[in-house]
Each structure stands twice: as C-alpha cells, then as structure tokens.
Amino acid sequence: MKHRSTLLNILLILASGTAAAQTTPTALGPGLSIRPFHRVTNTDLQVRIAYDSTRRVFYTISFDGGLFQIISENGTVRHEAIADASQHEINHLQGLAVRQGVVYLVGNRVVQSGVVGYGLVKRGQRQPNGSWTWTTVMRTDNHASSKTLYDHAFSGVCFSPDGQSLYIASGSRTDHGEVKDNEGRYPGLREEPLTTKIYRIPTTANDLFLPNNETQLQASGYVFARGVRNAFDIAFSPTGDLFSVENSGDRDDPEEMNWIREGQHYGFPWEIGGNDTPMQFPGYDPKQDKLVNPKSTSFLNGGLANDPNYPKKPTGVTFRRPIPNTGPDADKYRDPQTGAIRDASDEGGAVTTFTGHRCPVGLVFDTRAQFGGDYTGQAFVLGHQKGTFDPSGLSTLGALGPMNDPGEDLMLMNLTKRNGEYQVSCKRIVANFTAPVDGEIVGNTLYVLEVSGQIWEVTFPKKAVLAAPGLTAANNGTFCEGGNLTLTATGYGSYRWYRDGALLSGLSAERLSVTQAGSYQAVGVQDGQVSPLSVAVAVTVVPNPPKPSITANAATLQSSANAGNEWFRDGTAVAGATAATLEAKQSGAYTVRTTVNGCSTTSDPFVFTLTDRPLTAQSFRIYPNPSSGTFRFDWPEAAEARLAVSDTRGRTLHRETRRLTPNAPNELTLNGLKPGVYLLRVQAFGREATGKVVIGR
C-alpha cells in the first residue's frame, strides 16, 4: 500500500535536491516579527507540530512514523527522537494531537506497500522513567490502496473543545472519484466505505474497530460527516464550530474550507471546490475543459477522461458548499469559458474557497484570544504550495501551483456569518516560507513547521491587558414588578452584556435597561479586544402587592388592604389620608394606593357623590335635656363631625371635631357653661342638624 498523498508527494519533491534554497519568511502584516526557532534534523519529511502545555515541550512527527520532542531550556533548544513506527506501528504518519500530556498519533499501517493497509490511531503516554507506552485507540479494517498520488489516507485530527472526542479525517483514494483498480487488483473500485469521511470517536476509546462496510459504519455512530476529499487539517473555532481545509484534485477547482456539521455531506466526488465534477456528465472531453491543465499528472495518465459509468449523485442528499472567500487574497480562479485566470474580489465576487492548488494546511484559531489588534480570536491558514505565474500553470518544480498566486504563506482569515452561513475574507500576512506544513499557537506566538524540519516563530502583538469594566445598578439593584432598572458600565466605549452568563446579543451601549431579574455582567471592547468580565450585579424584581379595592358605607370609604394605604381624590393625594378608611368630604373619583416593600399597586377609581340629606327628629335626638352639662345625641351614620355650641346671642362657646357612632349615644360634656339655654349644631358630610340644650342646676 503506497499511501503517499498528493500533498506528501509534493513534499518529496520539495525535500529533494531540486528544491529551492531555504528562504527567510517576510512579515506583511502589521506588528509581526519572525525569527528561526529550531530545525529538526536527521528526519524524514516533517508533517505536524503540537505543543504539550503539561511538559512545556513541542512534539513533531515525520511521515515515516518518527516522533520527536523539542525542548527549550536555559536559552537553548534541542530535539530528540522518542518513538518510531516499530513502537507505535504507524508507518504512514500524518496526524498528531496532544492533550494533558497524552500524545495521539493518526495515520495508516501499510500492510503491503502499494496494495493494502488500515487506518490506525495510537495513544502514547510517557512514563516516569522517560519511556513511552502505546495503546490502540482505533483501527480500521483493511482497505485498498490505489497505488497513485491520491491515496490521502488518515490525516487531520483534533480534539472536541471539551476534550471528550477525537475528530479524524480520512481522505480519498482517487483524484475525482474515478476507477482506481490498482493494476487490476480491485476491478471497478473507486472509493472505499472508509474513505472521504470525518469520524468522531471517544478520546478514551480502546481497540475500537471500524469496518470497511458502509451500512455498518453508518450504524456505528462514529461517522460525523461525509464527502470530504482530503481534510488534511480540521480545527474548532472559538465559537465551537468545526472547520476543515482541503486540497482539490488536478483540475483547477478552488481548494476548500468547510464548516463541518454532523450528518452533512460535502459533495465529493460529485462536487469539488464548489464546482460540479464534469466526468459525471455524458460525453465529457478533457481537451475541451478549460479547467484542465494538459501538463497535469491526471491528464497525462488518462485519469481525466470521459467516464460513462460514473456513479449518479445520491438522491435526497443536500451537499454543503465550501465557504465563499471574498479576498482580497487567495481568490484567483480560472474562467471555465475562456480559461483566463481572474481575481474574484477585483470583480466584486467570491471564490469557493482558495486559489486552486494552494494546498491549505496548518489551520489554527486564536481560541484563547491571546493575539492583539486585528488578530484577536481570528483564524489562520498556511499555503503549502509555491505559486506559479507561468502561463502553463506549473510551478518551477513541475507540480501544479496556485495560479498567479504566490503561495507558501500565512493568511489571516476573518470568518463572519451571514444568513446562518459563513464567509471568509483572506489576507496574506507572512510570505516566503518554504513548503510550510503545520502551525501551533503558544501564547502570542505561532510556530510554523516546514517539511524540511525548520520551525519559525511568528510573534504577534500581545493582547493588551485590559481591566474589567465598572458596573453599577440604580436603586441597589432592585425594582418593582412591571418596571425597569438601569445598569451603567464604565471604562470603555463599547460593551458586551451578559445575564446569567448568556450573551445579550446586539447590546453595546454603556447603559442597559433591564426588565428581568438575574445576575448581570459586562465586558469592555477596545480595538477588537475584550476585557475580563465585570463583577456580577444581582438584579431583583420585587413583586407588587395585590391590587386594592374600595367599598363604601355611606361617606366612609374602605380599602381592602389593612396597611400601606394612601388615598387620592381626582389624582391628588388627600392630605394625611393613610388609614384603611377615609371619610369622603367631597365628591370625586377616589383611589387608594397600597405600598409594600417599596412597590405599589393602585385601585380602580371609586366615584363618590356627596349629597344633602335632611335628618328626621328620630335620627337627631338630644337627651337628657335639660341636664347638668352632660348630654347624649343620636346620629344615623358613622361620620367625622364638627360640633359647635353657641348661646342665644350667636356666640360660639364650644367647638370640637369627633367621630360619631351610628345607632348609639354620642356623649357631649359642656363644663364651665352657666345654666341657661344653648344651641348645639352638628355638621357631617352633607348633613347638618341644630338642637336646643338646657343646662340646669
């Protein structure tokens, strides 16, 4: 089983004596600095680099199965080989991931070179004595080699954000889904069930087996996505979305970046780089295909040809298209009508995704927002292949190269969502690498590995150390049901607001009017950087008391609330009226407001009309009369009354205000008045009565 992918065969060319001399990368983006970090020597093609934050060492792998550690201490950097294929069994090694000191290797075990092999994932753990133990996480059933450049095999790998799962890419064994029978060994064979998929398996798995059977694979639950040609790099973004980058075939189709979602199909082999694969249509003629380079390997060996037995697209399956790239860089494409090379962004358009033959690798995200300025939280990708400006479309090494596009660079990718789908804007920020193949972020530095073993440090501006914003709440963080409260953040010009840890989208002002209880926090945003969270402010909603009601007994108004009352007539507070009852002295619309714990509810209006009502002799009776100075009188209703006693000359000798009791004697004592005849006048809410009282000896 040969299992040398297109990418790795390009690497072989670059590693040969015909490769160009080592160049020093050039910073194009603002604030970047570049310097050599280390070179791994005595190695086969270097393929991956990863950092172990537990041991504070780097690991790299070589295509033939070598595992190296790079140690930086006391101002010096050194490397040493720590394992090879004889120990972990993977002799076609393309994937590396490290978490909490545990190393995961991904690749294939070649059983018979150019004939057959199987996919393999190994877990390596360093022992206290420095030795390593290797256990099998997953292996696949044997599957066929095509014995061509297109055996992409198992390659890209990454952890889920929570570290519970491994995502592993398995590439195609064909260029575009054509028959690859391996000199008659596998008649009619195109792809295998195990190829062109992304798998998700538990990180803790042991001896997991994947069969080379489509029905059994789908039933296993380990197939995460299908239809990927060669997802050489997969990585999660800071938002938790999974992305892949992959190279397309020998036609001049764009290279792809995809948003990988569970259960979705990404088109291969029926769609490549956002284009239909033309071999699926009757009468295809590669000589008339403007996207075919007549010097390409596939054209020369007859791989790009009419294919009348090409399988039909699966029914009921929607293909997910690559993310559109709006430029300004890596957005060249070949016009399918004229064959001319055009620039999509110059024309106000987009290409899906990168210039053809760029060979995107080394996809990384600034997931911890450690880069400063415009780089914070962004995505980055390396262009592995050297570009060509030759009309033939071939690089100086005789391989297909990105058209009118320099390649061998580092790009900043700004991913944005529109209508639920991503688009990307690509900008070159470092030029003149020599066949870069992988990258790893540590702090504010991106370490770039070239296939030769050279590692470069690309240092980004540090993210500014921002202070948490201040946060205050009106009214000590409490407000009444149905109301609102204003929170005020200070220290920044723009903010992001959170309630109970969840982002409140679309809110960036310094003041936030809240209508719900919860724990509120804010972060400040400055030059694209985000501050730490503010202190949490607890907001409490105080329930309003039950709505009071008013009843009346004659002129006495009664609130249903026993306490917390305040009376109003026609919207104006009645002075001093805070009891549960009110004697209505005037006509009007009366309301009562009840307040409990600072929150109030007001009754519906109660309309009261004051009327003059005469009293009968039976309802106003004074007795005993005459008396020695103490009298009693009757009154028909409870009321606040004004009493006045005057002599026969009209002089008022006694005044008082009192509450009268209905249907019971109301006592009046007149001390100090001389014996004689006097008049008692009683006034109470529209009623007035006058009676004669006689004080005797």
N, C-alpha and C positions, 0 to 999 in steps of 0.2 A: 504494500500500500504506500504509494508515494507521498500523498498528503502534503504536498507543497502548494500553498495557496498562491494566487496571483500576486498578492502583496509580498509574500515571502520570497517568491522568485525574483521580484523586483529587488528585494533586499540582497539577494545573492549577487545580482549584477552590480549593485552599489558597493558590495563588500569586495568585489573583485579588483584586480589591479587596474581595470579601466576606469574605476570611479574617480571622480574629481577629488582634488586635494581638499583637506579639511579647511572650512572657512569659519570665520568668526561671525556669529549672528549679529544683526544690526537692529537696534531698537527703533521702532517707528512711532510707537505710542508715547504720550507724554508721561514723564515721571518714572520710566522704566530704566533699569540698569541690568547689564548682563555680564556674567563672568563664568569661566570654567570652574566646575566643582570637582569633577573626578573623571577618570577614564577607566572602565573595566577592560582589562587586557586578558589575553590568553582565553578567548571565548569564541563560541560560535555567534551567529547573529543575535544581538540583544533585542528583546521583544517588549519587555514590560519593566516598570519600576513601581514600587509601592513602599510606603513608609510605615514602620511599626512604632507607634507612639508609646507603646509599653516599654520597649527596649531602647527606643530612640536610635534605631538603625534603619537604613534603607535595604530593600531587597530588590534584586533584578533577576530576570530569567533569560536564558538563551534558548533558541529554537530547538536545539538538540537535547534539552532537558536539564541544562545546568541551572542551579540556584546559587546566587551569590548574596553575601551581605556586605554592606558598605558601612564602615564605622568611622565616625568623625569624633576625634578626641584630642585634646591638648594641641589644637591647631593643625593637626594633620588628618588626612583622610586616607583610608586604606580599604581594600576589599579582599575577600577570601571566598573561595568556593566551598559550599557547605553541603551540597547534595547534587546527585545526578540521576539519570534515568535508571541506573542499576538499582537505586534505592527506592524511588517513588514510582517507577515503571512507565512514566510518560515520556516517550521518545519523540513526540511531536508536540512540543510545549508552546502554548500561545496565550494562556490566561493566568493571571496572578491577582490575588486579593489577600489582604491581611487585616485581621481584627483581633484586638486584645491579645496580641502576641501569638496568635494562631495563623499559620500560613495555609492558603488554599491554592492548589495548582490545578489548571484546567487544560486539557489537550486530548491527544489521541495516543493510544498504544498501537503502533504499527505491528501487525502480526506477520504479514508477508508483504514486503516492500512492493508498492505499486499494485497490490491485489486486494488486501483486506486489512481491517483494523477495527478498533472500537473506541468510543469516547470514554474518558476517564477523568474523575475529579478526586484529588487526594488532599488529605488534611495532614499538615505537618506541625508537630509540637516539639519545641526544644526542651530537653531535659536538663536538670541541674548540672550534670557533668558536661554539658555542651553538645551531647549527641542529639539526634533527631529521631522521633518515631513517626511512622507514616501509616495512616489508616485510609481505607477506601470509603469515600463519601458516596460516590455514584459511579457506575459503569454501564455502558450500553451493550446491547447485542452487537455482534459483528455486522459491519456494513461495508459496501463495496467502494473501492477506490475507482476513480475514472482514469487514473494514470495520466492526468493532464495538469495544467496550471490551475485548474478550477476546483481542486479538492480543498475547500476552505476549512473544513473540519470544525472542531470545537475551539472557541477562541475567547470572545468577550465575556467578562464576569464582573458582577458587582453584588454588594450586599443590599438588602432592603434597608430603609432608614432605621428600622428597629433592630437590625442585625439578625432577625429570625430566619431570613430566607436568603438563598443564593439565586441570582438570575444568571443564566448561562446561555450563550448564543451558539447555535450550530449552523454553520454556513452550508452553501450549496456544493454539489459535486459537478455542476455544469456552468457554462457561461450564461445561458439564457433559457435553460430547460430543454436543450436538445438531447438526443440519444448519445450516451457515452457508454459503449458496451465493453470498453477495455479489451480491445483486440479480440472480440468475440466471446469473452468470458461471461458477460452479462447481457445477453441479447435483449435489445429494445429498452434497456434501463435508462431512465432519465434521472429523476431524484429518488432518494430513499425516504421512507417514512421518518427516519431520524434526522434528516437534513432540513435546512431552511426553517428553523424554529428557534424560539426563545423559551427555555424551560425555567420553572421556578421549583426549587426543592428546599427542604428544611436544612438549615445550617448544621443541625445536629444529626443529620441522616448518617446511617452506616450501611454500607453494602446495598444501597438502593440500586435496582436494576431497571433499565429502560429497554423494552423490547423494540425490535425493528418491525413493528406492526402498527399501522395507522389506527385501527379500531382500538387496540389495546392501549396505545399511547393516549388517545383522547379520553379513554375511560380511566386512566391513571390519575388524572387531575394535575399532572406535572407540566402539561403544555400550557404556556402562558400566552404565546402569540405565534402566528404562522406567517409564511410568505416573506421572510427576510433573506436576502441573498447572501450577505456577509456582514452581519452586525459586529464588526471587529471591536467596537467599543460601545458599551452601554453604561449609563450613569444616571443617578437620580438628581433632580434639581432641588433647590432649597424648598420648593413648594411640595415636594414629594412626588412629582411626576417623573416617569421613566422615559429616557430618550436613548436613541441609538444613532450611530453614524455608520454608513456602509458604502463600500465602493460598488459601482455598477460594472457591467460587462464591457466587452471590447467595442461595442457601438459607442458613439459619442453621446450617450444619455447622461443626464446630470447624475452626480453622486448624491446619496440620500441622507437626510436627517429626519428621523421619525419620532413622533410621540407614541410610545409603545403602551397600548392599553390591553387589558386582559381580554382574551377571547377574540381579538381582532386579527384580520388578515391584511398583510401589507403588499399584496399584489404579485410577488414573484411566483412563477416566472412570466405571468401574463402581462405584468406591468413592471417596468424598470425605470427608475428616475422620473416617474410621473408620465412616462410615455408607454403606449401600447407596444408590446413586443411584436414586430411585424411578421415574424416567422409563423405566427398562429393563423395568418390570413392566407387564403389560396393564392398561388401564383407569385409568391414573393421572389424578387430578383435583387440580390445584394448589390449588383452592379448599378442599379438604379437608386439605391438607398443612399441619400446624401449624408446619413449619419454613420456610414461605414467607411473606415479608413482602409484603402486597398493594401496597405502595408501591415495591417494588424495581423496578429497570430491567427485569430479565428477565421479571417477571410482567407488567408494563405493556406490553412489546412482544411478548408471547406466547412468549417463549423457554422459560418453564417450562410445559410442556404435555404432554399425552399423546403418546407417541412410539412408535407400533406397530412401526416399522421399526428401533427402537434395536438396535444390534448385540448379539449374545449374548456373555457372558463367554468369554474364550478357555479352552479345555479344557486340563487338565494344567498350569495355571499357578497357583501359590500367591501370593496378594497379601500383601505385607508391610504390616502395620498401623502407623499412627502411634504414636509413643511416648506412653504414658499420663502425664498431668500430675496429680500428687496435690495441687497447690495449695501454699500457701493462696491464691495469686493467679492471675489469668488463667484461671480454671477454671469460668466460667459456661457453662451450656448451656440450650437450650430443650427442654422436655419434649415429646417427639413425640406424646404422647397429649393433653396439656392445653394446650400452647403456653406454659406458665408458664416463666419464667426461673429456673433453680435453680443452686445452688453445689455442685459435686461434692464438694469436700473437707469442706464442712459436713455432708454426708451420709455421710462416710466412704468416698467413692468417688474416681473419677478421670475426667478428660475427655481425649479424644484430639485435639489436644494443648492448644490455646489457645482462649479465648473466640472465638466466631465474629466475623469482620470486624475482628479486631485488626490484621491486616496485619503479620505479623512480618518484620522486616528487621534488617540490621546484626548478623548472628550473628558473634560473636568468642569466642575462647578465650584464657585466660591461659596460653598454651602454655609460656612460659618461667618460669612461677611467679614473676612479679615483683610481684604484689599480695600484701599481707599479710592476716593474720587469716583470717576465713571466706571471703575472696575468692580465696585462693590456688588457682591451677590450675582455676578454675571457668569456666563458660560464661555468656555474657551476650547478651541479645537486646533490640532496641528494638521497641516497639509503635508503629507509624506512625500508625494511625488514631485519631482522637479518639472517645472513648466517648460513649454516649448512655444517659440514664436516662429517656428519653421512652417511654411505652408503645408508640408507633408503631415503635420500633426504629431510627428515623432520627436522624442527628446534626443539630446545628443548621445544618449546611451542606447538608442534604438528601441526604447519602450514607448508606449503611448503616454503622453504627458498632458497636463491641463492646457487647454488651448488659449494662447495669448494671455496666460495667467502664470505668474512666476512660480507659485507653489513653494514647497519647503519653507513653510512659515507658520506663525502662530496667529490665530484670528480671535478677536473679541466678538462674541455673539450676543446680541441683545434680543432675547426672546420676549415677545408680547402676545397677549391673547386678544383675538377679535372674533366676535360671534361664536365663542366657545372653541375656537381652533387657534393654534399657534402660527405666528410668522416670525422670521428671524432677520435681523439686519447684521451683516458680517463686515468686519473691518480688520484689515491686516495691522498687527501691532509689533510683530517681530519678523524680520526677513533673514534669509541666508543661512538657515540651518542646513545640515547635510543629512537628508533622509531621517528626519525625526520620526519616532515611532510611538512614544508614550510620554505622559506627563503626570506629575504628582504634586499636589499643593501641600505645603507645610508652612504654617504661619502666613506671612505675606510674600512667600516665595514659591514660584512654580519651577520645579525641577524637570527639565526636558531631556529625555534619553534619545540618543541617536543609535541607529543599528550598529555602528562601529563600537559602541560602548561608551562614547563620550557623553558626559552629563553636563548640562548647563544650568546655572542658576539665573532665573529671570526674576528679579526683585521688583515688586510693585510698591507703589506708595502705601504707607501704613494707613490703616483706617484710624482716623482721629479718635482720641479717647474722649468720648462725649459724656457729659454728666446727665443724670436723669432730670427731666423737667420738674419744676414745682407744680403742685396740684392742690387747689383749694376748692371747697364747696360752700355755697351760700347756706345760711341757716343751719350750720353744723351738720349738713348732710341729710336733713330730714325735710320732708314736705308732705302736704296733705293729699289724700286721695283725690285724683282728678286734676291736680295741679302740676307744677314742674319745678325744676331746680336747675341753677346754672353752675356748672363746673368750669373753673378757669385754670388753664395751664400756662406756665411762664418759662421763658428761657430760650424759645425757638420761634421761628417764623411759621413753621408748619408742623402739624402733629398727626399721629395716628391714635385713635381712641379704641379702648377695649372695655367690654363689660363681661365680667366673669371669665376673663381670659380669651374671649372671642372678639375678633376684629370687627369694629363697626365701620363697614365699608363706606367710602365716599365722604368721610368727615375729616377735615384737616384744619379747621379754624381753632383759634386759641380758646374759644368758649364753646361749651357743649350744653345744650338744654336737654335735660333728661326727664323722662316721664315714667321710668321704671326703676324699681329697686334693684340693687346689685352692688358688686364690687367693681369700681371703675379705676382704670389706669390709662396713662398716656405715654407715648414715646415722642421725642422730638426728631425731626428730619432736617438734616443740614447737608447740602451738597451731595445728596444721594445717600448719605449715611444715616443710620438710625441709632438713636441713643438707647441706653438701658431704660427699662420700664420705671415709671414714677412709683412713688409709694401708692398703695391702694387706698382709695377713699370709699368708705361704705356709705351707700345712699339708702335711706329707709323711707318707705311710704307709710304714713300714719293714717289708719282708716278713719273716715268721717263718722261722727255719731249718727244714730238713726234720725231720720227726718222727723221733727216735732210736728204736732198738730194742735189746733186751737179749738176749744169748746167754750161756750158762754152760758152763764147763769145770770140772766138779766144783764147788768152792766159789768159783771165780773167775768173777765176773760181768763181761761185756764190753759197753761201749756202742758203737753203730755210728758215733758221732761221735768224731773224733780229738781235738777240743778243745772247751772251753766247757762241760764237764760238771759237774753237781752231783748227788750221789746222795742218795736218800731211802729210809728204811725205814718202812713204815706211815705215810707222810706226814710224817715228821720227818727233818730233814736229818741225814745221817751226818757227824759232825764231821771236817773236813779231807778229806772224800772228794770230790776234784775231778779225779781222773785218769780215763783212759778205762776202767780196770778197777777192780774192787772185790772184795776177799776177804770173802765173806759170813761173818760170825762168829755170826750169829743167824738163826733162821728169821724169815720175814716177807714182806710184799709190797714188793718193791723197784721203784723208778722212778728214771730218770735224766732230768734237765732240761738241755737244751742251750741255751746263750745265745750269740747272735751279734749284734753291733751293738746290744746292749741289748734284743733281743727273744728270747723263749724259747719252746721247744716241749717238752712233756713226753711221755715214752714211755708206752706202756701198762704196767700193773703186771706184774711178773715175780715169781711166787710161788716162794720158795726155802725148802726144809725141810732143816734141819741134822740129820744122823743120826750115831749112834756106830757106827763101822766098825772092827773089830779089824784089826790088822796081822799078817801072817804073818812067819815068820822070814826068808823070802826078801825081803820088802819092807822089813824093817828089819835091816840087816846092818852091823856096825861093823868096820872094818879099817883098817890093820893093828892088831892087838890081841894082845899089848901093843905099845906104841910108845914113843918117847922124848918124846911130848907132842903129836904131830900125828896126828889120826885122820880117817877118812872114814866116812860112813854113807850109806845109800840111803834114799830116801823115795818112795812111789809116785805122788805128785802134786805139782804146784806149789802152794805154800801159804805164808802168813805163819805162822811157828812160834816158839814160846817154848822156848828151850833152858836147861836147868839142870843143873849138875854138883855133886854132893854127896859127902861122904865116908861111910864106913861107919857113922858115928855120926849121920848125917842132917843134918849141917851143910851148907848151900848155900855152895859156894865160888866159883861162876861162874854168871852169868846173861847171856843175850843174846837178842835177837829178830832173826830174819833170814828172808829169803825162801828157801824150799827149792826145789831144782831136781829135777824128777822124772827117774827113769831115768838119773841121772848122780851121781857122787860129790859129797857136800856135805862140805866140809872144816872141821874144828874143831881149833884150836890152843889147847892149855892150857899156857901159860907160867907158870912160877912155882910150879907144884904139885910137891910132893915125890913121889918114886917111891912107888907104892902102888896100891891098888885103889879105884876111884871108880865112881859111878853116873851115867849120862847119861840124862836124861828129856827127851823131845821131845813137845810138845803142839801140835796143829794141827787146828782145826775138827772136833772130834768124835773125833779120833784121838789116842791117847797111847801112847807106847812108852818102855820103860826098858831100858837095856842096860849091861853092866859094861865098864869100860875100865880097862886096866892101864898105868901109866906105869913103865917100867923105866929102867935106866941105859943 
